[in-house]
Amino acid sequence: MKRKRKRIRIKRVLPLLVLLITIVVIFYNNTNSDTPKPAIAKDVPMPTELHPVVKERTNQLIQRAAKKGIVVVITDGFRSAEEQDGLYEQGRTAEGAVVTHAKGGESYHNYGLAIDFALKTPSGDVVWDREYDRNGNSKSDWTEVVQMAKKLGFEWGGDWAKFKDYPHLEMNFGLTIADLQNGERPDSSLVAGPN
């Protein structure tokens, strides 16, 4: 009798357990970033401009910020390996402060997957002031832009554990720098989608 009751309970509980697991899997898949999951192309030459999805999401970021009274300026996007080497020399063998720890080919900028931004004041000055509040809503405009960027699928350099790069936003599409150096690229035929 006891075994029969246990079998009946298991028969009742098992479908509920399967349903619960299915709901968790669906929820997890739907709550991940808006960044498209691209097909990966191999042995593709170095890009010469921003990836189409990064470009589209950058435009969306600028538009969303403008609706909140924030003027975003893109100070850097695609950067060649030669330009990257020049920046790397800053604070080392060239004048200026260290602005990067990445040599040519070691930055997502070199693969068209990163941008840097700043804010524009009403007088036309470009500022990197993370406390600036042009729209007067008692929230840092910088923080508002970063939150919008993350919703669009960007990762923020300010979240990095070691070298904080506050103006930096990137979409790596699950690819490491080593993957990119080995010729892998996110598929450039992706459509950014209507976020």
C-alpha positions in Angstrom: 0.0 0.0 0.0 2.8 2.4 0.9 4.6 1.7 -2.4 1.5 2.4 -4.3 1.0 5.8 -2.6 4.6 6.7 -3.3 4.2 5.8 -7.0 1.0 7.9 -7.1 2.8 10.9 -5.5 5.8 10.5 -7.9 3.4 10.4 -10.9 1.8 13.6 -9.6 5.0 15.4 -8.8 7.1 14.5 -11.9 5.0 16.5 -14.4 5.1 19.5 -12.1 8.9 19.1 -11.8 9.3 18.9 -15.6 7.1 22.0 -16.0 9.1 23.9 -13.4 12.4 23.1 -15.1 11.0 24.1 -18.5 9.9 27.5 -17.1 13.3 28.1 -15.6 15.1 27.3 -18.8 12.7 29.6 -20.9 13.1 32.4 -18.3 16.9 32.1 -18.3 17.1 32.2 -22.1 14.8 35.2 -22.3 16.5 37.3 -19.6 20.0 37.2 -21.1 21.4 40.3 -22.8 19.9 41.8 -25.9 23.2 41.2 -27.7 22.6 39.0 -30.7 24.3 35.6 -30.6 26.1 35.6 -33.9 27.4 32.9 -36.1 31.2 32.9 -35.8 33.1 33.4 -39.0 36.7 32.0 -39.2 39.8 33.3 -41.0 38.2 36.7 -41.7 40.5 39.7 -42.4 40.8 42.5 -39.9 37.8 44.9 -40.0 38.2 48.5 -41.0 35.1 49.9 -39.3 32.6 49.2 -36.5 30.7 46.0 -36.7 27.1 46.7 -38.0 25.5 45.7 -34.7 27.8 47.8 -32.7 27.2 50.7 -35.0 23.4 50.3 -34.8 23.4 50.0 -31.0 25.7 53.0 -30.7 23.1 55.0 -32.7 20.3 53.7 -30.5 22.3 54.7 -27.4 22.8 58.3 -28.7 19.1 58.6 -29.5 17.9 57.2 -26.2 20.2 59.5 -24.3 19.0 62.5 -26.3 15.4 61.7 -25.3 16.6 62.1 -21.7 18.3 65.4 -22.4 21.8 63.8 -22.5 24.2 64.5 -25.4 26.5 61.6 -25.9 29.6 62.1 -28.0 31.5 59.0 -29.4 35.1 59.9 -29.0 36.5 56.7 -30.5 35.2 53.7 -32.3 37.1 51.4 -34.7 40.9 51.8 -34.2 43.6 50.3 -36.3 46.4 48.3 -34.7 48.8 51.1 -35.6 46.6 53.7 -33.8 46.3 51.3 -30.9 50.1 51.0 -30.7 50.4 54.8 -30.7 48.0 55.0 -27.7 49.9 52.2 -25.9 53.1 54.3 -26.2 51.4 57.1 -24.3 52.9 57.3 -20.8 55.6 54.8 -21.7 57.8 56.0 -24.6 55.6 59.0 -25.5 54.3 62.0 -23.5 51.0 61.8 -21.7 49.3 59.5 -19.2 48.8 55.8 -19.7 45.4 55.4 -21.3 45.5 51.7 -22.3 47.2 48.5 -21.5 46.4 47.0 -24.9 48.8 46.9 -27.8 47.7 46.7 -31.4 45.5 43.7 -31.9 44.8 43.4 -28.2 41.8 45.8 -28.0 38.2 45.2 -29.0 38.4 48.6 -30.8 40.8 46.9 -33.3 38.0 44.5 -34.3 35.2 47.1 -34.6 33.6 45.9 -31.4 34.1 48.8 -29.0 33.4 52.5 -28.7 34.4 55.2 -26.2 32.1 58.0 -25.2 31.9 61.4 -23.4 29.2 63.9 -22.7 28.6 67.3 -24.3 27.7 70.4 -22.3 25.3 73.1 -23.5 28.4 75.3 -24.2 29.7 72.6 -26.5 32.5 71.3 -24.3 33.2 67.6 -24.3 33.5 66.2 -20.8 34.4 63.0 -19.1 32.8 64.1 -15.8 31.0 61.1 -14.3 29.1 63.3 -11.9 27.8 65.7 -14.5 24.0 66.1 -14.6 23.0 68.1 -17.7 19.4 67.0 -17.6 19.0 68.0 -13.9 17.3 64.8 -12.7 19.7 64.3 -9.8 21.2 61.3 -11.5 24.6 61.3 -13.0 24.3 61.4 -16.8 27.3 59.1 -17.1 25.5 56.5 -15.0 22.3 56.9 -17.0 24.2 56.4 -20.3 26.0 53.3 -19.0 22.6 51.8 -17.9 21.1 52.4 -21.3 24.2 50.9 -23.0 24.0 47.8 -20.9 20.3 47.3 -21.8 21.4 47.5 -25.5 23.9 44.7 -24.9 27.2 46.6 -24.3 29.6 45.7 -21.5 31.2 48.6 -19.7 34.9 49.1 -19.0 34.0 50.6 -15.6 33.0 47.2 -14.4 36.4 45.7 -15.0 38.2 44.5 -11.9 41.7 45.8 -12.7 42.1 48.7 -15.2 38.9 50.7 -15.1 38.1 52.2 -18.5 35.1 54.4 -17.8 34.4 55.7 -21.3 34.7 52.2 -22.9 31.7 50.2 -24.1 32.1 46.9 -26.0 30.2 44.0 -27.5 32.4 41.0 -27.7 29.8 38.5 -28.9 31.3 35.8 -26.7 34.7 36.1 -28.4 37.9 36.6 -26.5 40.8 38.7 -27.8 42.6 35.4 -28.5 39.7 34.2 -30.6 39.8 37.4 -32.6 43.6 37.2 -33.0 43.0 33.7 -34.4 40.8 35.0 -37.1 37.3 34.5 -35.6 34.8 37.2 -36.1 31.1 37.7 -35.3 29.1 37.4 -38.4 28.8 40.9 -40.0 25.5 40.1 -41.7 23.6 40.3 -38.4 20.8 42.7 -38.1 20.8 44.8 -34.9 17.1 44.3 -34.2 14.4 46.8 -32.9 15.5 47.4 -29.3 
